[in-house]
Amino acid sequence: MATKHHNISGELTTELLAPGDNVTVSSVHLSNVHVLKPAFIDLFIQKSITERYYLFKNLKLPAGASYIHETSFVNTTNQFGLYVKLKAADQFVLTGSIDVTGTNTNVPGTNTLFTKELTIGDSILVTGETRIIESITSDTVATVTAAFGSDLANDTSPECIPTALVDVIIS
């Protein structure tokens, strides 16, 4: 069997194998490629909308760790697919403060630890506006994918909403 590889990010359910893909599965290898945060993973077979058979549920995979689930099945019929559901670590308050000036994508930090606390793809919540981190230049300089709506008051308790970053290899 050819190996299937998936890069998955976010908190979502992803179809790994569609019903009828005719794939023989002997193992599912999961790697948390997030630098800092754990991911929580469900792996299940779904036969219909209401029938789920969990291979495991709420597996906590630490940052940088891998897990191999040995199994044996073939999805030759149109009866079931293989799915993975990701959940990232809990939302947390960032160190320092963020003071956004103007409608731009800059994230200026004061006494922040962006390189240690953020990863590209994480969301940040600054004075009620949520944006996705696009780049991190230093502990006090980052950019987001979309401009903030306006000048935002100095937020002394900005929050990070981490994303789950997992590689899945099916063999």
Backbone torsions as a table, in degrees:
resi	resn	phi	psi	omega
1	MET	NA	140.6	175.1
2	ALA	-75.3	145.5	179.3
3	THR	-78.2	138.7	175.1
4	LYS	-108.5	135.5	-177.3
5	HIS	-125.4	135.5	178.3
6	HIS	-130.4	135.8	168.6
7	ASN	-105.4	119.7	-174.6
8	ILE	-123.2	136.2	175.5
9	SER	-138.6	152.6	179.1
10	GLY	100.2	178.0	176.2
11	GLU	-102.3	98.6	-173.6
12	LEU	-159.0	169.0	172.6
13	THR	-105.7	130.7	-176.9
14	THR	-124.5	135.0	175.4
15	GLU	-78.4	120.5	178.4
16	LEU	-89.8	-41.3	176.0
17	LEU	-133.3	129.7	178.3
18	ALA	-81.2	153.1	174.6
19	PRO	-55.4	130.9	178.3
20	GLY	84.2	10.6	177.9
21	ASP	-66.6	-14.3	179.6
22	ASN	57.0	52.7	-179.0
23	VAL	-115.1	132.3	173.0
24	THR	-89.8	124.7	-177.2
25	VAL	-111.6	126.2	175.9
26	SER	-113.1	-22.9	176.2
27	SER	-159.5	155.5	175.0
28	VAL	-125.6	118.5	-177.9
29	HIS	-104.4	123.8	-179.2
30	LEU	-116.1	133.4	177.0
31	SER	-129.5	125.1	175.1
32	ASN	-84.1	106.0	-177.0
33	VAL	-92.7	7.7	175.4
34	HIS	-71.1	137.8	-176.0
35	VAL	-70.6	-33.3	-169.0
36	LEU	-120.2	-29.4	-164.6
37	LYS	-120.2	149.7	176.8
38	PRO	-74.4	160.7	172.2
39	ALA	-121.0	150.2	176.8
40	PHE	-113.2	129.6	-167.9
41	ILE	-129.2	135.0	168.3
42	ASP	-111.7	135.6	173.9
43	LEU	-123.2	124.7	-175.4
44	PHE	-148.6	158.2	172.8
45	ILE	-102.1	133.0	179.1
46	GLN	-119.9	121.1	-178.2
47	LYS	-89.5	-39.6	175.2
48	SER	-146.8	-176.3	-177.0
49	ILE	-58.1	-34.1	-175.1
50	THR	-101.5	-9.6	-175.6
51	GLU	-107.7	105.7	175.7
52	ARG	-117.7	136.9	176.7
53	TYR	-121.2	108.0	-174.5
54	TYR	-79.7	128.3	170.1
55	LEU	-79.7	-35.9	166.7
56	PHE	-161.6	157.9	-176.6
57	LYS	-135.3	134.8	175.8
58	ASN	59.7	40.0	175.2
59	LEU	-69.1	123.4	177.4
60	LYS	-89.8	114.5	-179.3
61	LEU	-110.1	108.2	-177.8
62	PRO	-61.5	159.2	178.0
63	ALA	-55.2	132.1	177.4
64	GLY	79.4	-1.9	-176.2
65	ALA	-93.8	160.7	176.8
66	SER	-126.7	157.1	178.2
67	TYR	-143.8	134.5	177.3
68	ILE	-114.5	123.3	177.4
69	HIS	-104.8	111.8	178.0
70	GLU	-81.0	134.4	-179.1
71	THR	-154.8	179.7	176.7
72	SER	-156.1	109.8	174.4
73	PHE	-161.0	163.6	177.0
74	VAL	-129.4	128.8	178.0
75	ASN	-101.0	65.6	-175.9
76	THR	-79.0	-22.5	-179.5
77	THR	-100.6	173.3	178.5
78	ASN	-85.3	28.1	-173.9
79	GLN	-90.2	-32.5	-175.7
80	PHE	-151.0	158.9	174.9
81	GLY	-126.4	167.8	178.5
82	LEU	-109.1	131.8	-174.5
83	TYR	-131.5	153.2	172.5
84	VAL	-127.5	139.4	176.5
85	LYS	-121.5	128.1	-178.7
86	LEU	-108.0	145.7	170.2
87	LYS	-138.9	131.8	-179.2
88	ALA	-83.0	175.0	175.1
89	ALA	-62.6	165.8	-178.0
90	ASP	-66.8	151.3	174.9
91	GLN	-60.1	144.7	-179.4
92	PHE	-146.6	160.2	179.3
93	VAL	-82.8	130.9	178.1
94	LEU	-75.3	155.0	173.4
95	THR	-72.8	140.8	176.0
96	GLY	84.2	-161.7	-178.2
97	SER	-135.1	160.0	179.0
98	ILE	-127.2	130.7	-178.5
99	ASP	-127.7	92.8	-178.1
100	VAL	-81.0	127.8	177.1
101	THR	-116.9	123.7	178.5
102	GLY	82.1	176.2	179.1
103	THR	-95.1	85.8	-179.4
104	ASN	-143.8	-179.4	-177.5
105	THR	-99.9	2.8	179.9
106	ASN	-73.7	142.7	176.3
107	VAL	-122.1	90.9	-179.4
108	PRO	-84.4	122.2	-179.5
109	GLY	-107.6	151.6	173.3
110	THR	-123.4	121.6	-176.8
111	ASN	57.7	30.2	179.7
112	THR	-90.9	166.4	179.3
113	LEU	-128.1	54.3	-174.3
114	PHE	-54.9	-42.7	-176.0
115	THR	-67.5	-22.1	-179.4
116	LYS	-98.5	-26.4	-173.1
117	GLU	-108.0	-17.9	-177.5
118	LEU	-116.2	154.9	172.6
119	THR	-133.2	145.9	176.5
120	ILE	-55.2	132.0	-177.3
121	GLY	102.7	-20.2	174.8
122	ASP	-66.1	154.6	172.6
123	SER	-101.5	147.7	172.9
124	ILE	-122.4	146.8	179.1
125	LEU	-114.2	111.4	-178.4
126	VAL	-122.6	117.2	178.5
127	THR	43.9	48.1	174.8
128	GLY	85.6	-4.7	178.3
129	GLU	-109.6	131.8	180.0
130	THR	-105.1	131.8	178.9
131	ARG	-138.1	158.2	-179.4
132	ILE	-99.3	133.2	179.5
133	ILE	-69.3	126.2	179.1
134	GLU	-100.6	-39.8	178.3
135	SER	-151.0	155.7	178.2
136	ILE	-130.6	115.9	-177.8
137	THR	-93.2	-38.0	-178.2
138	SER	-158.9	-174.9	178.7
139	ASP	-64.5	-20.1	-176.7
140	THR	-121.4	5.9	-178.2
141	VAL	-134.1	123.3	175.9
142	ALA	-147.2	166.6	174.0
143	THR	-130.3	158.1	177.9
144	VAL	-117.1	165.7	-174.8
145	THR	-76.1	-21.0	179.4
146	ALA	-136.7	144.6	-177.7
147	ALA	-64.0	147.3	172.8
148	PHE	-70.1	152.9	-174.0
149	GLY	-70.4	-25.3	-176.8
150	SER	-170.7	-177.4	171.2
151	ASP	-61.2	132.6	178.8
152	LEU	-113.2	138.4	178.7
153	ALA	-57.0	152.0	177.8
154	ASN	-55.9	112.5	-178.1
155	ASP	-94.1	111.4	-178.0
156	THR	-87.5	-1.6	176.1
157	SER	-140.9	56.8	177.0
158	PRO	-65.3	152.5	-176.3
159	GLU	-117.8	150.4	174.1
160	CYS	-106.9	132.7	173.8
161	ILE	-112.8	94.6	-172.9
162	PRO	-67.1	152.1	175.3
163	THR	-103.3	153.3	174.6
164	ALA	-91.4	134.5	179.0
165	LEU	-125.3	107.1	-174.4
166	VAL	-132.5	134.2	170.4
167	ASP	-96.2	136.4	178.8
168	VAL	-123.9	127.7	176.0
169	ILE	-121.0	124.4	178.9
170	ILE	-107.6	126.0	177.8
171	SER	-138.8	NA	NA
